[in-house]
Amino acid sequence: MQTSFEKYLPWFTLREIPFLGNTLYKRLIHEFNSPENVLKASENQLQRVNTLSSRILTGILHHTAALSRAKKELDLILSNHIQIVTLTDAAYPALLKQIPDPPPFLTYLGILDNTAPSISVIGSRTATAYGLSTSENLSYKLAINGFQIVSGLARGIDTMAHKGALKANGKTIAVMGSGLNKIYPRENQGLFQAIAETGTVFSEFRINTHPLPSNFPIRNRIIAGLSCGSIVVEAARRSGSLITARLAGEYNREVFAVPGSITSKKSEGTHSLLKQGAKLVETEMDVMDELHHFVHKKRETRPATPLKPTTHHEKFKQHPSLMMNFLDPYPVHIDVLIEKSGMDSSQVTSQLLDLELEGKVTRHQGNYYSISEEYH
């Protein structure tokens, strides 16, 4: 019986061929049915594949060095009890397989579930409180209704999307921009473990790949490819989330956007998407109505954990300047600020007055406060 090492070694070896990209890898599998057959093919057989350069042809025919690198990587993967799913496996995500350049294989921790529809919830790493709560609430409600929530484990919107799904006792998928041995950001290590227990953490990168900036646009195509639709909750005009949304559109998937304040730079990207025809999202029903053909019978599960607003009482008492963390471009009533901060009304009023005098906060009629436009 074939061992896991023997099964996956040809897949890893073919990936190590210099200049061989995912699109051509997919084509080679289509032509030869398996990486074993590609590596065994003669020069004449390989030359029948159009666009196969002489460099790649030589690399396949003389793949000793690639084989050596593949063995080391595969040893690391299997010794860390990381699982692998390949393009020809039935468990490989069906929608991801449809994109032009799917990963030939994915390494993952957790459980694969191809029965539930997946939808991505993405946005800014430096989101406002409005964006964070919207991401969590929307993900929570979509997870309760049977969607797997896909995101990138990044700070901000991504983190709250994963947390919302977990609080609903639903499933969530994290797609890493690094190897599975390099959790990023570090503060999400606990979240990484929680997702791996009930959902899935995917990576197409080598196990010890660091979170280089160039990796994140690459992983964004997987987020878009896994999902029947992508929801951008909050994004600036030059946001990586807009790359994911563009790719979703190219893959003929639905693109959704959550509107924000017209004065907030954090919503310029989402408003741009809405101008281009993205579906506006106010509640989870806007998504479910559009994707009704993906929605199955509501899953039976443990009762979801009720959502509660996040507070930082003790931290705020130690650092009063953190009042800015509870303010948004959207006016917030002083009673909400008192509840969130854990301070008494006189302390909050005093802090708000100081911030107003500094020009950082604007006071509106009815005791509402917002961050001044120049501080967004």
N, C-alpha and C positions, 0 to 999 in steps of 0.2 A: 504493500500500500504506500502511495506517495506521501512523504512527510510535508509539513507546511513549508519547510526550508526549500525542498525540491520544487514544490508547487510555485512558490513566489520568486525564486531566484531568477528565472528568465525575465520576469516583469521588471525587477530591479536592474538587471544587467542592461536591458534595452534602454531604460531611462538614463543610464550612465554614458550612452553613446554621445559624444560631443556633437552639438548643433542639431540634435534631433528634438524637435518641439512636439507639443501635445497634439497638434492638428495632424502632423505627419505620422505620429505614433498611432493615432486612431485609424488612419488610413491603412497603415501596415497591418494592423490587427484585422481590419476588414478584408484585406487582400489575402492574408495568410492564416487567418483564424486564431492564431496564438503567437505569443512572443517566441516560444520554442521554435516554431516553424520559420519565423523571421530569421532567427540566429542560425538556423541550419540551411537557409536558402543559399542557392548558388549565385554567383555573380550575374549570370544571365537572367535568372528569375528576378533578382532585385532590380536589374536595369529596366525591367518592364514597368516598374512603378514610376510614373511621371513625377517630375520635380525632386527626385531623389538625387542630391548632389554627390559629386565624387568623394567629398570629405565624409559624408554620412555613409556612403557605400563602403568605403574603406574601413570606417569605424565598426560597421556591422560584421564585415568579413574577418576582421582582426580584432576581436573584442576581448582579448585576454586581460588587458588593464581594466576594462569596464567590468568584467566578471569579478576581479579582485576587489574593486571598490564596492560592488553590489553585495558581495559576501559579508564584508565588514558592516555595512549598513543594515542588512537583513538580520545579522546576528544581534545587533543592538536592539532592533525592533522587537524581535521575538523574546529576547532576554528581559525586556521591560513589559512583557505580557500585553503588548499593543497588538490590536487586530488589524487585518488588511482586507479590503474589498476591491476587486478588480473589475475592469470594464466589462468582462464577459460573465461575471457572477450575476445570478438572478437577484441578489440582494443589493446590487449597485443602484443608487437612486435613479429612477426612470427618467425624471425630468432633466437631471444633470447630464445624462447620457446623450440628450438631444442637442446640446450646445456644440458649436464647431470644434472647440478645443477642450473637451473634458479631461480631467486628470486620468491617466491610464489606470491609476489605482489610488486609493485613499488609505491613510493610516488613521485609526480611530480608537477611542475609548468609549465604552458604553454599549448602547443597544441600538441596532438599526431597525427602523420602523418605516416601511414603505407603504403601509396601508393608510396612514393619516396624511392629509394634505399639509404642506408646509408653506408658510408665509414669512417673509423677512420683515423685521422691524428694525430700522437703522436710523442713524442721525449723528448729531454733533457730539464730540467728546467733551465739550465745554458747554453743555446745555443749560438752559434756565430751569428753574423749579417747575415752571409750566411744562416744559418739554419732558423733564424727567417723570413727572406724575402722569402725563399723557401716555408716555411710552409704557409705563408700568400698568396703568389701568387698561389700555387697549390690548396689551399682550395677555393680561390676566383674563379678560373677557373672551378673546379669541381662543385662548387655550382651553377655557371651560367649554367652548363650543367645538372642540376637537381638532383645532389647528396645532401643528408643531410650529413653534416660534424659532425662526432662524435669525441669528445675528452674529456679530464678530468678536464678542467678549471684550470689546474696547470700553474705555471709561464712558460715562455719560449715558446716552440713549441706549446703547447696546446692553450695558450692564442692567439697566432697569427693565429692558425687554426680557432678558433671561430671568430676572427675579420675579417679574410679573407672572411668567409662565410657571415657574416653580411654586409660587404661592397658590396658583390654581391647581396644584398637583398635576399639571400637564407636562408635556414633553417640550424640550427646547434643544436646539442644535447650535453649537458654537463652532464657527469656522475660524481657525487660527491663521494668523499671518506669520507664524513661526513654527518650529518643530514642537512636537508634543512634550519634549523635555525642557522647553523654554517657555514657561507660562508668562504671558504678557497681557496686561500689566501685572506686576507682582502682587498687588493688593487684591487681585481677583483669583488668587490661588484657591480660596475656599469655594468660590463660585464655580471654578473649573471642576473641583471635585464633586460638588453637588450636581452639576450637569452630567458628569460622567457616570453617576450612580443611576440616574433615571432616564437620561436622554443620550445625546451623542456629542462628542468633541472630535471634529475632523481636522486633519492637516494633510496637504499634499507635499509639504516640505520635508526634507531630511530631518531626522529626529532631533538633532542638535542645532538646527538652523535658528539663528538669532532673529529677532523681530526687526529686520531692516525695513526702512521706509518703502523700498521698491517692492516688497512682498505684499503690501496691503492692496494695491490696485489689482494684483494678480489674484489674490484670494477673493476679491469682490465679485469676480465672475462666478465663483462657486456659490456664494450667497445668492446671487441672482438666479443661477442655474438650478439650484435646489428648489426654488420657490415658484409657486403658481402666481405669486404677486409680491411686490415689494412696497412697503409703506415707509416713506421718509417723514419722520416726525418733526425734526428741526434740523436745518442745515444752512450754513452760510453759503454765499454765492460760489466760493471755491472750496467745496467740500468733497471728500472722498465718497460720501453717500450718493452724490450726484452721478458718480461713475457707475455705481451699482444700479441706480435708477435707469441710466442710459442703456446699460447692458440688458436689464430686464426688458426694456422696450425692444431692443434688437432681437431678443429671444422670444418675442411675441407673448410676453407675460404682462399682466396688469401692473400699472404703476399708480400708486396712491400717494397723496401728500396731505399733511395736516396743516391747516392755515395757522398763522400766528399774527402777532402785532405788526402793523405796517411800519412801525418805528424801530423794530428789532432787526439788527443785522443777522441774528441767528435764524431768521425766517426768510431771508432773501432767496435762498436756494429753493425752499419749498414753494414759495410764491412763483418763482420762475417755472417750476415744474407744472404748477396749476395753469399758468398761462399757456404752456405747451400742450395741455390736454390731459394732465394727470387727473385721476378721480379724487375729488375732495372728500376728506374723511372727518366727520364730526363724532361718530360713534362706531362701534364694531359692526353695526347693522349696515353701514355704508359699504364695508368690505364684504360682508356675508351676502348681501344682495347681489353684488357684482360677481362673486365667486360661488354662487349657490350650487353650481354643478359639481363643485369639489366638496361641499359640506355633506357629511354623512349623518346618520343617526347620532345624536349626542352620546358621547361615551359615558360609560358607567365608571365612576371612580370614587375615591375618598372625598369627603367634603373639602372644598377649597378653603385655604386660610383667608379670613377676611382681610382686605387691604386696610392698612392704617397709615395715616400720614407719618412720615419720618420726622423725628424731632432730635434736637441736639442740645438738650437743656444744660448739662454740665459743661460741655465744651463751650457753649455760648457764654455762660457765667464767667468762665476763665478768660475769654477773649471777646469782649463786647463788640469789637469792630466787625465780628462775623455777622452782624445784622444784615450786611449787604448780601449774604448768602440766601436770605429769606425774601429778598426783593427781586422783582422782575421788571421788564419793560411794561408788563401788564399791571395796572393798579391793583393793590392788595389792601384789604381793609385792616385797620390797626388791630382788630380783635383776632384776626388770623395770625398776625405777626406775634401777638402776645402768646397765643396757643403754641405756635411753632417754636418760639424761642425759649419758652419756659420762664420768662422774666415777668415781673409784675408790670402793671400799666404805666407807672411813673418812670420806671427804668427804660421801658421801650420808648415812651414819649420823649424822654431826654435824649436817647440815642438818635432818634429820628430827627429831632431838632438840630443836633450837631451835624448830622449828615446833610440836612437841608441847607444849613448855613455854609457848608463846604461845597454846595452845588452838586452833590452826588445823588441827592434824592429830590423828587418833586412831590409836593403835597397836592392832592386833588380834593374837590368838594366831597363832603361826607366822610372825612377821615380815611381816605384811600391814599396809598403811597406807591410810587414806582421809582425805578432807577432813572436818573436823568439821561437824556438821549445820548450825551457825549460819553457816558460811562457804560453803554450797552456792551 
